[in-house]
């Protein structure tokens, strides 16, 4: 097996067209590869904020009461942990809150990089890094800076300590207090797939155990219970949140998925769908992962409004355990495959579907806004939060 893996890694690496790419990925200094990947991510994606970040910042000013008058926005109050943490450090203005959340986006990326290079041999770590940046979830933390920044950081925190049930429980509790629905489905399907693999006598990823995944699920539920008890104790007036919003918008959500399902499904993993094809080469051994992945997408995407955002985040733990943080998967991946996926990612635009409509990079809007702030150039619309998504 080691000989076969090594042969697979080297297959096709003598292609002249790939030599510059291979040198960048596997022979350049670490900081150069990381800087290039980050620069390309920012150019392809840009950095913007959730259009409703002002409401989250409002919660951060007084997290022990519900300041949201519109019942349709009460779901934001259930993402309570980030505003509470921002309140603790007095980051309760819109700009301060944005910077506070951006720190979690950067911490999410930095923690993945740290884990990859500490856990794997150099070549495998670089492969993991490229495949991580190829996945849309790596850029979602920057395209919409907001509550998801903390959600993704907490997911990565659990993944960084696979042998620690207390860390999994703690991170899961934080996830339940930040975004229960996304975290619950993400952790449940991961535990389901890993449990199925275990029953079949296989270990999907030697670094992670079923008990670790179950600790995550238990923590997520515990976090939600903590919020229920806290809100009850504080006599907070808040509806059921996302369930209430879903009930009022269900027909619109189903119509959006029905008419735009092709763009929606592609956008969840983007060029990263190549990893699914690669994993499918395992045949029957890939069945638990495939059932978990497609079951999750078919369950959640028809009732999601932010399709790429939701799909990319809920699939991240599954993709991490089975692909980008899986030693066996990385070792079986040839350099040529990684290089071609990398080239495809460089060429393909970032597709991010919201409300069934593909969006585009906010990078030109970032530059325009900076020039406006610095020199007064260009006219900026009054509805600035929505500007990159409707122009």
Secondary structure, DSSP 8 states (H G I E B T S, - for coil): -HHHHHHHHHTTTT-GGGHHHHIIIIIS-HHHHHHHHHHHHHHHH---B-TTHHHHHHHHHSTTS----SGGGTHHHHSHHHHHHHHHTT--SHHHHHHHHHHHHHHHHHHHHHHHHHHS-HHHHHHHHHHHHHSTHHHHHHHTBSHHHHHHHHHHHHHH-TT-HHHHHHHHHHHHHH-HHHHHHHHHHHHHHHHHHHHTT--S-TT--HHHHHHHHHHHHHHHHHHHHHHHHHT-----THHHHHHHHHHHHHHHHHHHHHHHHHHHHGGGHHHHHHHHTTGGGGHHHHHHHHHHHHHHGGG-SSHHHHHHHHHHHHHIIIIIT-HHHHHTS-HHHHHHHHHHHHHS---EEETTEEE--SHHHHHHHHHHHHH--S---S-GGGHHHH-
